[in-house]
Amino acid sequence: MNARIIHSTEELDEVLQSCKAKPISEPTPGGNFYHIMSQQFTFPDGSIVTREFVEKRKATVVVPIMEDGSYVFVVQPISLSREGVLMQFPAGYVEKDESGEQGGLRELAEETGYTTDEPLTYVGDFYQDPGCIKQTVDIYIARNCQRTTEQSLDKDEYIIPVEIPKDVVVTLIDKGYIRDANTFIALQKSLLA
């Protein structure tokens, strides 16, 4: 799918509306992608608590920035979000034989068709939800991105890449377009880098 070049939040609203996920069943128990684990801990006062957490692979998020300073986002159905759709940066799980940078480059190309000839810049990591997820998420900036290939999406992915000028991007958090922790934190890090 070719990237949509977005010049206003009205155009962005149209893309978001066209990409919503809608539930067709009730939640059921499962666990083939994540595993729910339980573990006991002692606190300094000697009390023992049991905590449940999600076990998953290491993840990475990439902030793609084009030569003209525009940012590349992905719009995709996010079934469990209240909105049914979110605008995010390319992200995903790192494979066993990959570094965080290699996983980020792979996810960038697969989800958007964009690549860069420059090494990614590592700008830190963070916990998505330290109360229930042990793994951190690495953040990388990909500069001078350009579209060089077609998307190569997994069978359960539907993604629309969008290019948004920096002057519009800086308004997206305050206007409520950026709603997930990965994108919020990665965008803030990229603006400070």
Residue pairs with C-beta under 8 A, 6 or more apart in sequence:
1 151
1 159
1 160
1 161
3 72
3 112
3 113
3 114
3 147
3 160
3 161
3 162
3 163
4 11
4 15
4 160
4 161
4 162
4 163
5 70
5 162
5 163
6 12
6 15
6 162
6 163
6 164
6 168
7 165
7 168
8 168
9 168
9 171
9 172
9 175
9 177
12 87
12 162
12 164
12 177
15 75
15 160
15 162
16 75
16 83
16 85
16 87
16 177
17 85
18 160
19 75
19 76
19 77
19 85
19 158
19 160
20 77
20 83
20 84
20 85
21 77
21 78
21 79
21 84
21 85
22 84
23 79
33 56
34 54
34 55
34 56
35 54
35 55
35 56
36 52
36 53
36 54
36 55
37 52
37 53
37 54
37 55
38 50
38 51
38 52
38 53
39 50
39 51
39 53
40 48
40 49
40 50
40 51
41 48
41 49
41 50
41 51
42 48
42 49
43 49
51 131
51 132
52 132
53 132
53 133
53 134
54 132
54 133
55 134
56 93
56 133
56 135
57 93
57 94
57 135
58 93
58 94
58 100
58 103
58 135
58 136
58 137
58 138
59 91
59 92
59 93
59 94
59 128
59 135
59 137
59 138
59 182
60 91
60 92
60 93
60 94
60 100
60 101
60 103
60 104
60 107
60 137
60 138
60 139
60 140
61 88
61 89
61 90
61 91
61 104
61 137
61 138
61 139
61 140
61 182
61 183
61 186
62 89
62 90
62 91
62 104
62 105
62 107
62 108
62 120
62 140
62 141
62 142
62 186
63 71
63 89
63 139
63 140
63 141
63 142
63 186
63 187
63 189
63 190
64 71
64 72
64 89
64 90
64 108
64 112
64 114
64 116
64 142
64 145
65 71
65 72
65 141
65 142
65 143
65 144
65 145
65 190
66 72
66 144
66 145
66 146
66 163
67 144
67 145
67 146
68 165
69 165
69 166
70 163
70 164
70 165
70 166
70 169
71 163
71 164
71 166
71 169
71 187
71 190
72 89
72 90
72 112
72 114
72 145
72 161
72 162
72 163
72 164
73 87
73 88
73 89
73 161
73 162
73 164
73 183
74 87
74 88
74 89
74 90
74 111
74 112
74 159
74 160
74 161
74 162
75 85
75 86
75 87
75 159
75 160
75 161
75 162
76 85
76 86
76 88
76 157
76 158
76 159
76 160
77 84
77 85
77 158
78 84
78 85
78 86
78 180
81 179
81 180
83 179
86 179
86 180
86 183
87 162
87 172
87 177
87 178
87 183
88 180
88 182
88 183
89 182
89 183
89 186
89 187
90 104
90 107
90 108
90 110
90 111
90 112
91 107
91 137
91 182
92 103
92 106
92 107
92 110
92 111
93 103
94 100
94 102
94 103
94 138
95 103
95 106
98 106
100 122
100 138
100 140
101 119
101 120
101 122
101 140
104 120
104 138
104 140
104 142
105 115
105 116
105 120
105 142
108 114
108 115
108 116
108 142
108 145
109 115
109 148
109 149
109 152
110 151
110 152
110 153
110 154
111 151
111 153
111 157
111 159
111 161
112 147
112 151
112 159
112 161
113 147
113 148
113 149
113 150
113 151
113 152
113 161
114 142
114 145
114 146
114 147
114 148
114 161
115 145
115 146
115 148
115 149
116 142
116 143
116 144
116 145
116 146
117 144
118 142
118 143
118 144
120 140
120 141
120 142
121 140
121 141
121 143
121 193
122 138
122 139
122 140
123 139
123 140
123 141
123 186
123 189
123 190
123 193
124 138
124 139
124 189
125 136
125 137
125 138
125 139
126 136
126 137
126 139
126 181
126 185
127 133
127 136
127 137
128 137
128 181
128 182
129 181
137 182
139 185
139 186
139 189
141 189
141 190
141 193
151 159
151 161
153 159
164 172
169 187
170 191
172 178
172 187
173 184
173 187
178 184
178 187
